[in-house]
Amino acid sequence: MRKFKLMFDKDKEIEWLNAMCQNGWALKRFKYGLYTFEPCVPGEYVFDTDLNDNVLTLSSGYRELLKEMDIEFLCCSGFWFLVRRKASYGPLELYTDYESKIGQYRKIRNMFKAVAILELLVMYMQLYAYWMDRDWIFLAAAVVLFLMFFTLLRGAIAMNERVEQLKAASQGGTWHKTKKDRCLLVIVLGMLITSVGVLDIFPYPFNELLSGAGFGIELGALFVLLRTKNKFSASE
């Protein structure tokens, strides 16, 4: 059986793969959103995932280490690799202590940020190309790139929240979500609205209204962002 699914949250992905295995379908291969499953005894395997240690590949040394731990390497796809192990060995976690988990989420967050910035830069190149040539292909490409950028930014924010949660838990406290990450998303939305206005796509006065509205949204979100602090409370 094959399923196509785009996921940018490793914890939700593993939760889904384990649930599929509970229903008698174990992941066998994965490539760019296409998951291939094979029949199995319900709950036979547990899964985990991590970033490759060689960017797009997993080193032979890492694979040997996994083998020594009775962990089966399944595949690499992009920056990621997936593994599974018999559930009879117990839960599968490649990182078990707070420090290593925080390090893992930071690596994932930084990867999302780097790719998101690249997508944003290419998006602005496409917008500039459209402004010069008025070819709608460039505008369509810019929209797709923005959606990719926005998705990756949300992924980076989610990973940052995991880092803060783990840091608070390691100190015996509780982390409370703030408006900070939402403000970043609103600022990005304001940037997009401003960009559309500057492109002069619509007749007067809509372009001017879009540019002004986008700029206002950015300023408002930035004001809230600067006044927002992370919330942490210690457990008694």
Steps between C-alpha positions, in 0.01 A plus 500: 500500500617852420398833649607850403531737795709812561600533865727760660470388861708195580307417817166499321652296218627231739168498683324439168745225393457322832122526465520352149706213640239443769255453213722239335699716256873554557701761314751344260616793285456876479594751232394865483154461648422153365475239777510131405355257754512121531265272695616415852378367832313792664743690723800299379730802455568843645655780294720806532663758274786748507716720278779333302848548639636562146233748385334283233642160600550296815856391572595133517619555858157623607334206323726256680413663832129461423554136409674433831189637674275263299360800311418444134595781263221555247592786269626854450290772342633852467654603832327218693532130571245257647555193717291234671546234764299210635258628762599211725823691578297786646454864391734632232663837567824599331540773764404428859633777726400867509830632368510276193131556423546876519799470267296297252211747491743789462660332197159445343395858578817641345456285189142624459617860544781468245278345233220749575735795449618348171138459387429862595796633302402302191140620543610863487706421189186361335299807605765727352497297177123540484524874563748528210335268244136471617514126436247325726723191521734698726210607720371142528849380593521775765169388654620139522829610654319714756282204603814290542666778698195541724479123563869478590474804725213336689713188531788704643265665749362161608854367555590812699201436725625144563841640593344741750276228645796266551717775651224582749441132580873443557487773766189354661270770367232556241522708184197704399438589137507872421393717206858524379488235228159612380637850459774369272240336278296821488811699405562260212139539390544879507814466287307300243213752485747787461683312221174443309420871527845604376464271196225731368275211395167665572355835385519817711449530797516129595879470470551796731246362749673160500842653555373715785306216661797266480732758652251566779467129576880468519532796739218379724638147523851633561372718785331201666808286440730747675271512803464121527721296733541125535303358793656246730376382834687275740328197646484484871 
